[in-house]
Amino acid sequence: MRHEQSTTASHEDHAPIVPREGLNFGLDGDIPKYWMANDAFKTRFFDAMSTLFPMGEKFFITSVREFRDGVTTPKLQQEVTNFIRQEAQHTLIHRQFNERLKAQGVDIDSINAQLETLFFVDAPKVSTATQRLAATAALEHLTSMMCTCFFERKELLEASDPRVRAMYAWHAIEEVEHKAVAFDVLTQVAKAGYLARNISMLTITFGFPVTVARIMNHMFKVDGFSFGQRMKLWAKGLWWFYKPGGLFIPTFGYYMAYYKPGFHPWKVKEMPSYKTWLQVFERTGDPIAAGNALHAAGQ
């Protein structure tokens, strides 16, 4: 699966950013603990991602807001507003999901406290506002990459609970819609150049998976897995991550596009099934039906 940068893509020819509020994913229902193929590693990978979102989205919003007064074009001003509204909804829904994890024994309060210290105490001490915005743009690219590439592959989430899958499908759709906002503020307002944004991407590339891995390991301990069992989970899981055709290898082209001179997020082709989700949601107002349709449209 290749995601090459198009040299003819228009920055104007993309989906609008549409905040969607009051969505019900049935997260208070009888969702299995290991909701993805009854697999502890696969489930806990996505669960760990969910624990990052509330503080992560707050960091994204804060980083963009620091430059909001410098945004002068009405189009980008409106996109920033809609970006903030979408990210606020992501925070709300993932907090609901994270309450399920908390009930399972996952120390959500400690994870939030550590992330809050990292993002809002430690980071400002060692970075500039531009560097934090560059980190946000890099993380938005990685998030959009995962959202796009994961939902293109039907087999990946085939054996998943449709309610959780729908939550991630909705999140994916909105990440696709606003994926260029932080990048545009970074380049147009903060005036960051090629080197600054790529240094941030390299830093995030190494730091992000370490953070996810630490949270996953905590979850495995909570689940009662012994040291030996955890090592077996990691060995099998890392193979799932990095084997040929695994979780991450097919995303490599999308990832590397960020380093190209002249890159812009809208130059990378998006999931062909985006309109499928949109059409079903607009017709039914049901995010679970739309998530099922998005999944069914995968290859």
NUTORNU-542374 format. One line per 5 residues: number of its first residue (from 1); their letters; for each residue x, y, z of N, C-alpha, C, O. Coordinates in steps of 0.02 Angstrom, whole numbers, plus 50000, padded with zeros to 5 digits. Example, Ala and Ser with C-alpha at 12.3 -4.5 7.8 and 13.67 -1.06 7.14 Angstrom:
<rs>
1 = AS = 50660:49716:50390:50615:49775:50390:50660:49835:50390:50712:49834:50423 | 50642:49888:50354:50684:49947:50357:50645:50002:50394:50670:50057:50402
</rs>
This chain:
<rs>
1 = MRHEQ = 50043:49941:50000:50000:50000:50000:50044:50062:50000:50083:50071:50047 | 50039:50103:49950:50084:50160:49943:50044:50224:49950:49987:50229:49927 | 50074:50273:49983:50043:50338:49990:50094:50390:49967:50132:50416:50008 | 50094:50403:49904:50143:50449:49876:50116:50520:49876:50055:50532:49872 | 50163:50567:49881:50144:50637:49880:50128:50657:49809:50168:50648:49763
6 = STTAS = 50069:50684:49799:50048:50708:49734:50073:50778:49722:50069:50820:49766 | 50098:50791:49663:50123:50858:49647:50068:50902:49619:50079:50961:49607 | 50010:50873:49607:49956:50912:49576:49898:50925:49624:49851:50960:49606 | 49902:50898:49684:49846:50906:49731:49837:50978:49750:49886:51014:49762 | 49776:51001:49753:49761:51069:49773:49748:51072:49848:49714:51029:49876
11 = HEDHA = 49775:51124:49880:49763:51133:49951:49691:51152:49964:49668:51147:50021 | 49655:51174:49913:49586:51194:49922:49538:51136:49910:49480:51138:49931 | 49561:51084:49877:49518:51029:49857:49519:50974:49910:49551:50922:49901 | 49485:50987:49965:49483:50938:50018:49419:50946:50057:49383:50995:50051 | 49405:50897:50098:49343:50896:50137:49343:50953:50188:49395:50969:50216
16 = PIVPR = 49285:50982:50202:49281:51033:50254:49286:51003:50323:49273:50944:50333 | 49306:51044:50371:49311:51022:50440:49242:51031:50472:49217:51087:50479 | 49212:50976:50492:49143:50978:50518:49143:50951:50589:49149:50890:50599 | 49136:50994:50640:49129:50969:50709:49063:50931:50717:49010:50955:50696 | 49066:50872:50747:49006:50831:50758:49000:50818:50832:49045:50789:50863
21 = EGLNF = 48945:50839:50861:48937:50837:50933:48879:50793:50953:48834:50779:50913 | 48880:50770:51016:48825:50730:51042:48820:50660:51014:48766:50631:51012 | 48876:50632:50990:48874:50565:50961:48872:50512:51015:48902:50519:51068 | 48836:50458:51001:48829:50403:51049:48857:50339:51018:48831:50314:50969 | 48910:50314:51048:48942:50253:51023:48925:50192:51065:48951:50137:51054
26 = GLDGD = 48880:50200:51114:48862:50143:51156:48919:50119:51199:48925:50059:51212 | 48962:50164:51221:49020:50145:51260:49003:50121:51331:49046:50095:51366 | 48941:50131:51350:48919:50106:51416:48890:50035:51412:48862:50010:51460 | 48898:50005:51354:48871:49938:51344:48919:49883:51364:48970:49896:51396 | 48903:49821:51345:48941:49762:51366:48999:49749:51318:49000:49697:51285
31 = IPKYW = 49045:49795:51313:49102:49787:51269:49152:49739:51301:49170:49748:51359 | 49175:49689:51264:49224:49642:51293:49288:49678:51314:49307:49729:51284 | 49321:49652:51364:49384:49681:51386:49435:49682:51330:49465:49734:51316 | 49443:49625:51296:49487:49623:51238:49444:49625:51176:49428:49574:51145 | 49425:49686:51158:49375:49698:51107:49400:49689:51036:49361:49688:50989
36 = MANDA = 49466:49682:51028:49494:49673:50961:49520:49601:50953:49574:49584:50976 | 49479:49559:50922:49497:49490:50906:49514:49450:50969:49550:49400:50965 | 49488:49471:51027:49503:49438:51091:49578:49433:51101:49603:49385:51131 | 49614:49484:51078:49687:49484:51079:49710:49540:51127:49694:49598:51116 | 49747:49521:51179:49767:49569:51230:49813:49622:51201:49805:49682:51216
41 = FKTRF = 49862:49603:51161:49910:49651:51135:49877:49701:51088:49886:49761:51095 | 49839:49676:51039:49807:49721:50990:49758:49768:51025:49756:49828:51010 | 49719:49741:51072:49672:49783:51108:49707:49836:51148:49688:49895:51146 | 49758:49817:51185:49791:49864:51229:49831:49916:51190:49843:49971:51216 | 49851:49901:51129:49884:49953:51088:49834:50010:51075:49850:50068:51086
46 = FDAMS = 49775:49992:51052:49725:50044:51039:49700:50076:51103:49684:50136:51105 | 49695:50037:51157:49675:50066:51221:49726:50117:51245:49708:50170:51270 | 49790:50101:51237:49843:50147:51258:49839:50212:51217:49849:50266:51244 | 49823:50206:51154:49814:50266:51113:49757:50309:51141:49763:50370:51143 | 49704:50277:51163:49647:50315:51190:49667:50352:51253:49643:50408:51264
51 = TLFPM = 49709:50323:51295:49729:50357:51356:49769:50420:51342:49771:50466:51383 | 49801:50423:51284:49841:50481:51266:49799:50540:51241:49820:50598:51247 | 49741:50525:51215:49704:50577:51178:49680:50636:51221:49689:50693:51199 | 49652:50627:51280:49628:50686:51316:49682:50739:51328:49671:50798:51313 | 49740:50719:51354:49793:50768:51365:49827:50787:51299:49849:50843:51290
56 = GEKFF = 49831:50739:51253:49861:50753:51188:49821:50805:51149:49849:50851:51120 | 49755:50797:51149:49713:50845:51114:49717:50913:51146:49717:50964:51112 | 49721:50915:51213:49729:50979:51248:49794:51012:51228:49796:51073:51219 | 49846:50973:51221:49911:51000:51200:49907:51027:51129:49933:51081:51115 | 49873:50991:51084:49865:51015:51016:49828:51082:51014:49850:51129:50981
61 = ITSVR = 49773:51085:51050:49733:51146:51052:49774:51204:51080:49774:51259:51052 | 49809:51192:51134:49849:51245:51165:49904:51269:51118:49917:51329:51113 | 49937:51222:51084:49992:51240:51039:49968:51283:50981:50002:51331:50961 | 49910:51267:50954:49882:51306:50898:49857:51373:50924:49866:51424:50891 | 49825:51374:50981:49798:51436:51009:49852:51489:51022:49839:51549:51019
66 = EFRDG = 49913:51466:51037:49967:51514:51051:49982:51558:50990:50012:51611:50997 | 49961:51536:50931:49974:51575:50870:49909:51600:50838:49910:51627:50782 | 49854:51590:50872:49789:51607:50842:49783:51681:50825:49753:51698:50774 | 49810:51724:50866:49804:51796:50853:49842:51817:50790:49827:51869:50761 | 49889:51776:50769:49926:51792:50708:49895:51767:50644:49919:51782:50589
71 = VTTPK = 49840:51728:50650:49805:51703:50591:49763:51760:50562:49719:51787:50596 | 49776:51778:50500:49742:51836:50471:49692:51818:50417:49648:51858:50402 | 49697:51759:50387:49651:51742:50333:49587:51712:50363:49591:51669:50407 | 49528:51734:50340:49465:51708:50366:49459:51632:50361:49432:51599:50405 | 49485:51604:50306:49480:51531:50296:49518:51493:50351:49490:51447:50381
76 = LQQEV = 49580:51513:50364:49619:51478:50414:49591:51493:50484:49593:51449:50527 | 49565:51553:50495:49534:51568:50559:49476:51520:50574:49470:51494:50629 | 49434:51508:50523:49378:51463:50532:49401:51391:50541:49373:51353:50581 | 49454:51372:50505:49480:51304:50512:49509:51292:50582:49502:51238:50610 | 49542:51343:50610:49568:51337:50678:49510:51328:50727:49514:51287:50773
81 = TNFIR = 49457:51367:50718:49399:51361:50762:49369:51291:50758:49354:51260:50810 | 49360:51265:50698:49331:51198:50689:49378:51143:50713:49356:51092:50739 | 49443:51154:50704:49493:51107:50729:49486:51101:50805:49486:51045:50832 | 49481:51157:50840:49475:51156:50912:49411:51121:50933:49411:51083:50981 | 49356:51134:50898:49293:51102:50915:49296:51027:50905:49271:50989:50946
86 = QEAQH = 49327:51005:50851:49334:50933:50840:49377:50901:50893:49359:50848:50920 | 49433:50932:50909:49478:50903:50959:49444:50900:51028:49456:50853:51066 | 49404:50949:51043:49367:50949:51107:49319:50889:51110:49312:50859:51163 | 49287:50873:51055:49242:50815:51054:49281:50750:51060:49257:50703:51092 | 49339:50747:51030:49381:50687:51036:49399:50676:51109:49398:50619:51134
91 = TLIHR = 49416:50730:51143:49433:50725:51214:49373:50698:51253:49382:50653:51295 | 49314:50724:51240:49254:50703:51276:49240:50628:51267:49228:50593:51316 | 49241:50605:51205:49224:50535:51191:49277:50488:51219:49261:50436:51248 | 49341:50506:51211:49393:50461:51236:49396:50460:51312:49416:50410:51342 | 49375:50514:51344:49368:50511:51417:49315:50461:51437:49323:50424:51486
96 = QFNER = 49260:50459:51400:49208:50410:51414:49236:50339:51406:49224:50296:51449 | 49272:50328:51352:49301:50261:51341:49352:50245:51396:49356:50188:51420 | 49392:50294:51415:49443:50283:51465:49415:50266:51533:49448:50234:51574 | 49353:50286:51546:49320:50266:51608:49310:50191:51611:49312:50161:51665 | 49301:50160:51553:49297:50086:51550:49363:50056:51571:49366:50007:51608
101 = LKAQG = 49417:50086:51546:49484:50061:51563:49498:50070:51637:49528:50026:51669 | 49477:50126:51664:49486:50139:51735:49450:50087:51777:49477:50064:51828 | 49391:50067:51756:49353:50015:51792:49388:49948:51789:49376:49905:51831 | 49431:49938:51738:49469:49876:51732:49533:49877:51775:49568:49827:51779 | 49547:49934:51806:49606:49939:51848:49662:49981:51818:49713:49991:51851
106 = VDIDS = 49654:50004:51757:49705:50046:51726:49707:50113:51762:49655:50144:51773 | 49767:50136:51780:49774:50197:51820:49770:50259:51775:49821:50291:51761 | 49710:50274:51752:49699:50330:51707:49720:50396:51739:49748:50439:51706 | 49705:50404:51804:49722:50466:51838:49797:50478:51838:49819:50535:51827 | 49836:50426:51850:49909:50433:51850:49935:50447:51780:49979:50489:51771
111 = INAQL = 49907:50413:51730:49928:50425:51661:49914:50497:51642:49957:50530:51612 | 49855:50522:51658:49837:50591:51643:49884:50640:51678:49906:50689:51648 | 49899:50626:51741:49943:50671:51779:50013:50673:51749:50043:50726:51744 | 50039:50615:51729:50105:50612:51699:50107:50649:51632:50155:50685:51617 | 50055:50639:51592:50052:50673:51527:50043:50748:51535:50072:50787:51497
116 = ETLFF = 50004:50768:51585:49995:50840:51597:50061:50873:51617:50076:50928:51594 | 50099:50839:51659:50165:50865:51677:50211:50868:51617:50247:50918:51608 | 50210:50816:51576:50253:50814:51516:50236:50871:51468:50281:50907:51445 | 50172:50879:51453:50151:50927:51402:50151:50999:51426:50168:51045:51389 | 50131:51010:51489:50116:51078:51511:50163:51105:51565:50158:51164:51584
121 = VDAPK = 50208:51063:51590:50258:51086:51639:50328:51077:51610:50366:51125:51605 | 50344:51016:51590:50412:51002:51565:50424:51031:51496:50475:51064:51484 | 50378:51020:51449:50389:51042:51380:50400:51117:51375:50446:51138:51340 | 50361:51160:51408:50373:51232:51403:50441:51254:51430:50467:51306:51412 | 50470:51213:51475:50536:51230:51503:50592:51219:51452:50643:51253:51455
126 = VSTAT = 50582:51173:51406:50637:51154:51361:50622:51166:51287:50661:51148:51244 | 50566:51198:51273:50548:51209:51202:50514:51276:51193:50488:51305:51241 | 50516:51301:51132:50481:51363:51116:50410:51347:51093:50394:51289:51080 | 50369:51399:51088:50301:51389:51063:50302:51361:50992:50259:51320:50974 | 50349:51383:50952:50354:51358:50883:50372:51284:50883:50344:51246:50843
131 = QRLAA = 50417:51264:50926:50436:51193:50930:50377:51150:50953:50369:51094:50929 | 50337:51176:50998:50278:51137:51021:50226:51133:50965:50193:51082:50958 | 50219:51186:50927:50174:51183:50870:50200:51135:50817:50161:51099:50785 | 50266:51134:50807:50296:51086:50760:50284:51014:50782:50272:50970:50741 | 50288:51003:50848:50273:50936:50875:50200:50918:50862:50184:50861:50846
136 = TAALE = 50156:50967:50870:50085:50955:50856:50074:50937:50783:50037:50891:50768 | 50105:50974:50738:50098:50960:50666:50124:50890:50650:50094:50854:50610 | 50179:50870:50681:50207:50804:50669:50160:50750:50696:50148:50699:50662 | 50133:50760:50756:50087:50711:50785:50022:50707:50745:49993:50653:50739 | 49999:50763:50718:49940:50762:50677:49952:50722:50613:49907:50687:50589
141 = HLTSM = 50013:50726:50586:50029:50686:50526:50029:50612:50543:50003:50571:50505 | 50059:50594:50600:50061:50524:50619:49991:50497:50633:49974:50441:50615 | 49950:50538:50666:49882:50517:50680:49842:50507:50616:49807:50457:50608 | 49848:50555:50570:49814:50549:50506:49839:50489:50467:49800:50455:50434 | 49904:50476:50471:49933:50418:50438:49902:50353:50463:49881:50311:50423
146 = MCTCF = 49898:50346:50529:49869:50285:50557:49795:50280:50541:49771:50226:50524 | 49759:50335:50547:49688:50334:50532:49675:50313:50460:49631:50272:50446 | 49713:50342:50414:49704:50327:50343:49723:50255:50327:49685:50218:50296 | 49784:50236:50347:49810:50171:50327:49775:50113:50362:49765:50061:50332 | 49757:50121:50426:49726:50067:50461:49656:50052:50433:49638:49994:50427
151 = FERKE = 49619:50103:50416:49550:50092:50392:49547:50074:50319:49493:50057:50294 | 49602:50078:50284:49603:50053:50216:49607:49977:50214:49591:49946:50163 | 49626:49947:50269:49639:49874:50271:49582:49841:50311:49581:49844:50372 | 49538:49810:50276:49479:49781:50305:49494:49729:50358:49460:49724:50408 | 49546:49689:50346:49560:49633:50391:49585:49656:50459:49580:49620:50508
156 = LLEAS = 49613:49716:50462:49644:49739:50524:49594:49743:50582:49609:49719:50637 | 49536:49773:50570:49486:49783:50622:49425:49738:50612:49372:49752:50638 | 49434:49685:50574:49378:49640:50556:49345:49611:50619:49284:49612:50625 | 49385:49585:50664:49358:49551:50723:49357:49597:50783:49377:49577:50838 | 49333:49658:50774:49331:49708:50827:49259:49723:50847:49213:49716:50806
161 = DPRVR = 49249:49743:50909:49183:49764:50929:49162:49825:50888:49200:49873:50885 | 49104:49824:50856:49084:49878:50811:49077:49946:50845:49083:49997:50812 | 49065:49947:50910:49057:50011:50944:49125:50046:50953:49131:50106:50941 | 49175:50008:50973:49242:50038:50979:49270:50054:50910:49300:50107:50900 | 49259:50009:50864:49282:50022:50795:49250:50085:50767:49282:50124:50732
166 = AMYAW = 49186:50095:50782:49151:50156:50759:49180:50218:50790:49186:50270:50757 | 49199:50214:50853:49230:50272:50887:49295:50291:50851:49307:50350:50837 | 49336:50241:50836:49398:50255:50801:49386:50276:50729:49425:50316:50702 | 49334:50251:50697:49318:50271:50628:49299:50345:50627:49324:50382:50584 | 49256:50366:50672:49237:50437:50677:49299:50480:50690:49307:50532:50659
171 = HAIEE = 49340:50459:50736:49401:50496:50752:49445:50501:50689:49474:50553:50675 | 49449:50446:50653:49490:50445:50592:49464:50495:50540:49504:50532:50510 | 49400:50495:50530:49370:50541:50482:49387:50613:50498:49404:50652:50454 | 49381:50631:50561:49393:50700:50580:49467:50717:50580:49486:50775:50568 | 49510:50668:50593:49582:50680:50586:49600:50695:50514:49642:50738:50500
176 = VEHKA = 49567:50660:50468:49578:50673:50397:49556:50744:50380:49589:50779:50341 | 49500:50765:50407:49472:50831:50390:49516:50889:50415:49523:50939:50380 | 49546:50881:50474:49584:50939:50501:49659:50928:50501:49695:50963:50537 | 49683:50881:50463:49754:50862:50468:49802:50917:50448:49861:50914:50465 | 49779:50967:50411:49825:51019:50387:49825:51082:50430:49866:51126:50418
181 = VAFDV = 49781:51086:50479:49774:51149:50516:49837:51168:50554:49863:51223:50545 | 49863:51123:50595:49923:51139:50633:49982:51153:50586:50022:51197:50599 | 49986:51115:50532:50040:51125:50483:50035:51194:50452:50086:51227:50443 | 49974:51215:50434:49966:51281:50402:49982:51337:50451:50013:51387:50432 | 49962:51330:50514:49980:51381:50564:50055:51381:50575:50085:51435:50582
186 = LTQVA = 50086:51323:50576:50159:51317:50585:50197:51353:50529:50244:51391:50542 | 50176:51342:50467:50213:51369:50410:50193:51440:50391:50235:51479:50370 | 50129:51456:50399:50105:51522:50378:50110:51575:50432:50123:51633:50417 | 50101:51555:50495:50101:51603:50550:50166:51600:50590:50199:51651:50600 | 50185:51541:50612:50248:51534:50649:50309:51538:50604:50365:51549:50627
191 = KAGYL = 50299:51530:50539:50352:51535:50488:50408:51485:50499:50466:51499:50485 | 50390:51426:50524:50440:51373:50533:50460:51345:50465:50419:51337:50420 | 50523:51328:50459:50549:51303:50395:50555:51227:50395:50533:51192:50440 | 50585:51203:50341:50592:51131:50328:50629:51096:50385:50606:51043:50408 | 50684:51124:50408:50725:51092:50459:50687:51087:50525:50689:51035:50558
196 = ARNIS = 50654:51140:50545:50619:51141:50610:50565:51088:50613:50559:51053:50663 | 50524:51083:50561:50470:51034:50564:50495:50963:50560:50465:50918:50590 | 50550:50952:50525:50575:50884:50519:50613:50861:50582:50611:50801:50598 | 50646:50906:50616:50677:50889:50680:50623:50867:50729:50633:50819:50767 | 50567:50903:50729:50512:50884:50774:50484:50816:50756:50469:50776:50801
201 = MLTIT = 50478:50802:50692:50453:50736:50671:50500:50681:50694:50477:50629:50717 | 50565:50690:50687:50612:50639:50709:50608:50628:50784:50611:50571:50808 | 50601:50682:50822:50595:50676:50894:50532:50638:50914:50534:50594:50957 | 50477:50655:50882:50413:50622:50896:50416:50548:50876:50388:50506:50910 | 50449:50534:50820:50453:50465:50795:50483:50418:50847:50463:50360:50850
206 = FGFPV = 50530:50442:50886:50561:50400:50937:50525:50405:51004:50519:50356:51041 | 50500:50464:51021:50470:50474:51086:50400:50446:51092:50381:50419:51145 | 50361:50451:51040:50291:50430:51041:50284:50354:51055:50246:50336:51100 | 50318:50310:51018:50309:50238:51032:50333:50217:51101:50307:50170:51130 | 50383:50252:51129:50407:50236:51196:50351:50250:51247:50340:50211:51293
211 = TVARI = 50317:50306:51237:50262:50324:51283:50206:50273:51279:50179:50252:51330 | 50187:50254:51218:50134:50205:51208:50154:50138:51240:50114:50105:51272 | 50217:50118:51230:50240:50054:51256:50238:50052:51333:50220:50001:51362 | 50255:50107:51364:50253:50110:51438:50181:50101:51463:50170:50067:51513 | 50134:50133:51429:50064:50127:51450:50039:50056:51439:50004:50028:51481
216 = MNHMF = 50058:50027:51382:50037:49958:51368:50065:49910:51421:50029:49866:51444 | 50127:49920:51439:50157:49875:51489:50121:49881:51556:50111:49830:51590 | 50101:49941:51575:50061:49951:51635:49996:49912:51629:49975:49880:51677 | 49964:49916:51572:49900:49881:51562:49910:49805:51567:49868:49771:51597 | 49964:49779:51540:49977:49707:51544:49986:49686:51617:49963:49632:51637
221 = KVDGF = 50019:49728:51656:50028:49712:51727:49960:49712:51763:49946:49667:51803 | 49919:49762:51748:49852:49765:51777:49812:49703:51759:49773:49678:51800 | 49821:49679:51698:49785:49621:51674:49810:49556:51706:49779:49503:51697 | 49865:49560:51744:49888:49502:51780:49938:49459:51743:49951:49402:51764 | 49966:49484:51688:50015:49445:51651:50083:49447:51688:50105:49499:51710
226 = SFGQR = 50114:49388:51694:50180:49384:51725:50232:49414:51678:50218:49430:51621 | 50293:49422:51705:50348:49449:51664:50357:49407:51601:50362:49434:51546 | 50360:49341:51610:50369:49297:51552:50312:49303:51502:50323:49304:51442 | 50252:49307:51527:50194:49314:51482:50196:49381:51445:50178:49384:51386 | 50218:49434:51480:50223:49499:51448:50276:49497:51393:50266:49528:51340
231 = MKLWA = 50331:49463:51404:50383:49458:51353:50357:49421:51291:50373:49440:51234 | 50316:49370:51301:50287:49334:51245:50237:49379:51207:50234:49378:51146 | 50199:49418:51245:50152:49464:51213:50189:49515:51170:50169:49529:51113 | 50244:49541:51197:50283:49591:51159:50316:49560:51098:50317:49591:51044 | 50342:49500:51104:50374:49468:51047:50324:49457:50990:50339:49473:50932
236 = KGLWW = 50266:49431:51007:50215:49420:50957:50188:49486:50930:50175:49493:50870 | 50179:49535:50975:50151:49599:50955:50198:49639:50911:50176:49670:50863 | 50263:49638:50926:50311:49675:50884:50315:49645:50814:50326:49681:50766 | 50306:49579:50810:50304:49548:50744:50242:49573:50706:50245:49586:50646 | 50186:49578:50740:50125:49605:50710:50136:49677:50687:50112:49697:50634
241 = FYKPG = 50172:49716:50727:50187:49785:50708:50230:49789:50644:50213:49825:50597 | 50285:49752:50644:50338:49766:50596:50352:49712:50545:50399:49719:50505 | 50314:49658:50544:50324:49608:50492:50305:49636:50424:50267:49685:50421 | 50329:49606:50369:50307:49629:50303:50231:49625:50298:50201:49572:50309 | 50200:49680:50280:50127:49682:50277:50094:49690:50344:50032:49684:50350
246 = GLFIP = 50134:49702:50397:50107:49709:50465:50073:49777:50475:50053:49810:50427 | 50067:49796:50538:50030:49856:50553:50062:49919:50525:50028:49962:50497 | 50129:49925:50533:50161:49988:50518:50199:49991:50451:50205:50045:50422 | 50224:49935:50427:50264:49938:50365:50225:49969:50307:50254:50008:50269 | 50161:49954:50298:50124:49985:50243:50113:50061:50250:50092:50094:50203
251 = TFGYY = 50127:50088:50310:50119:50160:50319:50183:50199:50303:50184:50260:50308 | 50236:50164:50283:50301:50196:50277:50301:50253:50225:50330:50305:50236 | 50268:50242:50168:50267:50293:50117:50232:50356:50140:50254:50412:50126 | 50177:50347:50177:50141:50404:50204:50185:50442:50254:50189:50503:50252 | 50219:50404:50297:50263:50435:50347:50319:50475:50314:50331:50533:50332
256 = MAYYK = 50353:50446:50265:50410:50478:50234:50392:50540:50193:50434:50583:50181 | 50329:50544:50172:50307:50603:50133:50319:50668:50171:50330:50720:50141 | 50317:50664:50238:50325:50724:50279:50393:50757:50269:50400:50817:50277 | 50443:50717:50252:50511:50742:50246:50527:50772:50177:50581:50799:50167 | 50480:50767:50132:50493:50793:50064:50488:50869:50063:50443:50898:50093
261 = PGFHP = 50536:50903:50029:50530:50975:50021:50465:50991:49983:50446:50956:49936 | 50431:51042:50005:50368:51060:49973:50309:51019:49997:50254:51024:49969 | 50319:50979:50048:50264:50938:50074:50208:50982:50101:50220:51036:50130 | 50147:50959:50091:50089:50987:50124:50042:50928:50138:50036:50884:50096 | 50008:50928:50196:49965:50870:50212:49915:50852:50159:49899:50793:50150
266 = WKVKE = 49889:50900:50122:49839:50884:50072:49869:50857:50007:49833:50841:49960 | 49935:50851:50005:49967:50820:49947:49971:50744:49954:49989:50709:49907 | 49953:50718:50012:49952:50646:50023:49880:50621:50014:49835:50647:50047 | 49871:50573:49971:49804:50547:49957:49774:50516:50019:49808:50486:50061 | 49709:50524:50024:49674:50500:50083:49635:50435:50071:49633:50409:50015
271 = MPSYK = 49604:50411:50124:49566:50349:50120:49510:50357:50068:49471:50404:50072 | 49505:50311:50021:49453:50316:49970:49383:50307:49998:49334:50325:49965 | 49377:50279:50058:49311:50266:50087:49286:50322:50132:49236:50315:50166 | 49322:50379:50132:49300:50436:50172:49228:50455:50156:49188:50465:50201 | 49212:50460:50092:49145:50482:50072:49092:50430:50091:49034:50447:50102
276 = TWLQV = 49113:50367:50095:49066:50315:50117:49042:50328:50188:48982:50326:50201 | 49089:50342:50233:49070:50359:50302:49025:50419:50303:48973:50420:50336 | 49044:50470:50266:49007:50533:50266:48935:50523:50242:48888:50549:50272 | 48927:50486:50188:48860:50476:50159:48815:50438:50207:48757:50456:50216 | 48842:50386:50239:48801:50346:50285:48784:50386:50347:48728:50383:50371
281 = FERTG = 48832:50424:50372:48819:50464:50432:48767:50519:50417:48722:50531:50458 | 48774:50552:50360:48726:50604:50342:48656:50576:50332:48606:50610:50346 | 48652:50515:50308:48586:50484:50296:48555:50458:50360:48494:50463:50368 | 48595:50430:50405:48568:50396:50464:48578:50433:50529:48540:50424:50577 | 48630:50476:50532:48649:50507:50595:48677:50458:50646:48683:50475:50705
286 = DPIAA = 48693:50398:50623:48716:50344:50667:48791:50332:50656:48810:50305:50604 | 48834:50351:50704:48906:50342:50694:48927:50269:50692:48979:50252:50662 | 48888:50224:50723:48906:50153:50720:48892:50125:50651:48932:50086:50625 | 48835:50143:50622:48820:50122:50553:48872:50149:50505:48895:50114:50460 | 48892:50212:50515:48943:50242:50472:49010:50207:50481:49046:50197:50433
291 = GNALH = 49027:50189:50543:49089:50153:50555:49089:50085:50523:49140:50063:50496 | 49032:50049:50526:49027:49984:50493:49036:49991:50418:49067:49949:50385 | 49007:50045:50389:49012:50056:50317:49084:50072:50297:49108:50049:50246 | 49118:50112:50338:49188:50128:50324:49231:50066:50325:49273:50055:50282 | 49219:50024:50376:49257:49962:50381:49243:49917:50321:49289:49888:50293
296 = AAGQ = 49179:49910:50303:49161:49866:50247:49190:49889:50181:49201:49849:50136 | 49204:49954:50176:49231:49981:50113:49306:49972:50107:49335:49988:50055 | 49338:49947:50160:49410:49935:50157:49429:49880:50108:49386:49842:50085 | 49492:49878:50093:49516:49829:50043:49544:49767:50078:49566:49721:50044
</rs>
